[in-house]
């Protein structure tokens, strides 16, 4: 069992192991000190696979459990489901002494976390991610949100979980394309600031070193979150590729998955950085090669103008400036502020 401690506004552990889903109740009881009511949010893909096991584990540890299932997919991270789950919590008499459990990928974690942050002005919240992307990224760090028609993650809160439980065995049931989505976020950490991780990913497939890779990524993110919990400085580095990615997701009506969009976004900004004389040729080749090796896309059908228009509501925009994350080389990405008027030209260079 691997354990990584996060020292943010709430101190909590990320636990990584195989087969620990069935120990979730025991692990939660240790953190919450006393069993309480557990409200589980999950989705239609995950529920048939793991919901019963989590319910049994919680009940064995003394919790009373109720469950709410949303349709799988980004479209469920919406205001309608946010309000519906809040009503479910109220109807089941969930109190501040109780706990919300997120069982699923990033959509479930983001929605459950935002509900936990706002219901009764804050209740306990435990993340049980079941995708690689959620394990290495969205379950850690306290970003919670829902989407609105004007953009992704525009309504949310910083709200840290009480515990994160990563059972690597849940990744065995992922379709290859969903697993590959998570690989994009893993590769991202290497490009941002971790050349040794990047090199490990080139020589050994992620599936052959899952626990070590998850721990490595979580430690990298933990260090950034500890230094900048509210995303006003160094944490922005974690947005590598995300400005283009969020545009691609929106323009595709979310038919392009988040991981695939991030991969394309990293390819776009790396090619742009190379043409701007900032990223060496050899590093660009390595970045594009590793994305292809993990069967991730590096191009899209949208033009620079469309990407630029979709990016105008991006959270990273501040007035007439937007913060891009530029790879100056593998392991050396930096925050690069540009005028909004320059963004279309940068996208053009990267397409």
Secondary structure, DSSP 8 states (H G I E B T S, - for coil): -EEEEEESSSEEEEEEESS-GGGHHHHHHHHHSS--EEEEEEETTTIIIIIHHHHHHHHHTT-EEEEEEE-SSGGGSSHHHHHHHHHHHHHTT--TTSEEEEEESHHHHHHHHHHHHHGGG--EEEEEE-SHHIIIIITSS-EEEEEETTEEEEEEEE---SEEEEEGGGGGGS-HHHHHHHHHHHHHHHHHH-HHHHHHHHHS-GGGGHHHHHHHHHHHHHHHHHH-TTSSSGGGGGGTTHHHHHHHHHHTTT-S-HHHHHHHHHHHHHHHHHHTT-S-HHHHHHHHHHHHHTT-----S--HHHHHHHHTT-TTEETTEEEEEEESSTT-EEEEEEEHHHHHHHHHHH-
